[in-house]
């Protein structure tokens, strides 16, 4: 399947302030009212799918500020999930990453926290609001579906050109699988 990304573009990193996004996307906010865990999992699924077709390195950061723990880093379907350590906010973690890499890498940060957006810009990153990220993902998903539909239509036309004997053989093979 065709991908939206252009392989000649420099690698892009997208840091996502997890709870900020959950609190700004209506569907995730509503879900979090009954289950915060389910809203986190839903966000991870959405971002993993987006990563798959955009090829953007996505780092999803969740606050563990009031939880006694060390920083924990997990992988989920190609994206990195960071749970901050005790007394560390997602904002602090992201700011530290910007200090380290912000001027050497193409880094965007998804948050609707206005003060944090200003800090991001001052440290070499670019910002994207929760709403802008939601629209970007929606539009990319729509484009992928349109491409897939077009490719399926082309495949249907190509199959229609095959003679009946070959179509029957392909059908038999499909049933065996």
C-alpha positions in Angstrom: 0.0 0.0 0.0 1.2 3.5 -0.7 2.3 5.5 2.3 1.8 9.2 3.0 5.4 9.8 4.0 8.3 10.7 1.8 11.4 8.6 2.6 13.7 11.5 1.6 12.3 13.7 4.4 14.4 13.9 7.6 13.2 11.7 10.4 10.5 13.4 12.5 9.8 12.8 16.2 6.5 13.5 17.8 6.3 13.7 21.6 2.7 13.4 22.8 1.6 14.6 26.3 -0.7 11.7 26.9 -3.0 13.0 29.6 -3.2 16.4 27.9 -4.5 14.8 24.7 -6.9 12.5 26.6 -8.4 15.6 28.3 -8.8 17.5 25.0 -10.2 14.8 22.7 -13.9 14.4 23.4 -14.0 10.7 22.8 -11.0 10.0 25.0 -12.2 12.3 27.7 -15.6 10.6 27.9 -13.9 7.2 28.0 -11.5 8.3 30.7 -14.5 9.2 32.9 -15.3 5.5 33.2 -11.8 4.0 32.6 -8.6 6.0 32.5 -6.7 2.8 31.5 -9.0 2.2 28.5 -8.6 5.8 27.3 -4.8 5.4 27.5 -5.0 2.1 25.5 -7.3 3.8 22.9 -4.8 6.6 22.5 -1.9 4.1 22.2 -3.9 2.3 19.4 -4.6 5.5 17.5 -1.0 6.7 17.7 0.4 3.2 16.7 -1.8 3.2 13.6 -0.8 6.7 12.8 2.9 5.7 13.2 2.4 2.8 10.9 1.3 4.9 7.9 3.1 8.2 8.7 6.5 6.6 9.7 6.9 9.3 12.4 8.7 8.3 15.5 6.1 8.7 18.2 6.9 9.0 21.9 3.8 9.0 24.1 4.5 10.4 27.6 2.3 9.9 30.6 2.8 11.6 34.0 3.6 9.3 36.9 4.2 12.4 39.1 2.4 11.2 42.2 3.2 7.5 41.7 6.2 6.0 43.4 8.2 4.6 40.6 11.2 4.9 38.4 10.8 6.0 34.8 9.4 3.2 32.7 9.8 2.9 28.9 7.7 0.4 26.9 7.2 -0.2 23.2 3.7 -0.7 21.8 3.3 -1.5 18.1 6.2 0.7 17.0 5.7 3.6 19.4 7.5 4.4 22.6 5.5 4.8 25.8 7.2 6.7 28.6 5.8 6.7 32.1 7.7 9.5 34.0 9.4 8.8 37.3 8.0 10.0 40.7 7.9 13.8 40.9 8.5 14.3 37.2 5.8 15.6 34.9 5.4 14.8 31.2 6.2 18.5 30.5 9.5 18.2 32.4 10.5 15.0 30.5 9.6 16.5 27.1 11.5 19.7 27.9 14.6 17.7 28.9 14.4 15.8 25.5 14.0 19.2 23.7 17.1 20.5 25.5 19.0 17.5 24.4 17.8 17.0 20.9 15.6 20.0 19.9 18.1 21.8 17.8 19.5 18.7 16.1 16.3 16.8 15.3 12.9 17.6 13.8 10.7 17.4 17.0 7.1 18.3 17.3 5.2 18.2 20.6 1.5 17.6 20.9 0.0 19.5 23.8 -2.6 22.2 24.3 -0.9 23.7 27.3 -0.2 27.2 26.1 2.8 27.9 28.5 4.3 24.6 27.4 3.9 25.5 23.8 6.0 28.6 24.3 8.7 26.6 26.1 8.7 24.1 23.2 9.3 26.8 20.6 12.1 28.4 22.7 13.9 25.0 22.9 14.0 24.2 19.2 10.8 22.2 18.8 7.5 22.9 17.1 4.2 22.5 18.7 0.9 21.0 17.6 -2.3 21.4 19.7 -4.4 18.4 20.7 -7.1 19.5 18.2 -4.6 19.9 15.4 -3.2 16.5 16.1 -6.7 15.0 16.1 -7.4 16.6 12.7 -4.0 15.6 11.3 -4.6 11.9 12.2 -8.2 12.0 10.9 -7.1 13.5 7.6 -4.3 11.0 7.2 -6.6 8.1 8.0 -9.1 9.4 5.4 -6.3 9.6 2.8 -5.2 6.0 3.6 -8.7 4.7 3.2 -9.1 6.5 -0.1 -5.9 5.1 -1.4 -6.9 1.6 -0.2 -10.3 1.9 -1.9 -8.6 3.0 -5.1 -6.1 0.1 -5.0 -9.0 -2.3 -4.3 -10.9 -1.0 -7.3 -7.8 -1.4 -9.5 -7.3 -4.9 -8.2 -11.0 -5.7 -9.0 -10.5 -4.5 -12.5 -7.4 -6.5 -12.9 -9.1 -9.6 -11.6 -12.0 -9.0 -14.0 -9.5 -9.2 -16.9 -8.4 -12.8 -15.9 -10.1 -15.7 -17.6 -12.6 -17.8 -15.7 -10.3 -20.8 -15.3 -7.6 -18.7 -13.5 -10.2 -17.0 -11.3 -11.5 -20.4 -10.2 -7.9 -21.6 -9.4 -7.3 -18.5 -7.3 -10.6 -19.0 -5.5 -9.6 -22.6 -4.8 -6.3 -21.5 -3.4 -7.9 -18.9 -1.2 -10.3 -21.5 0.3 -7.3 -23.8 1.0 -5.6 -21.0 3.0 
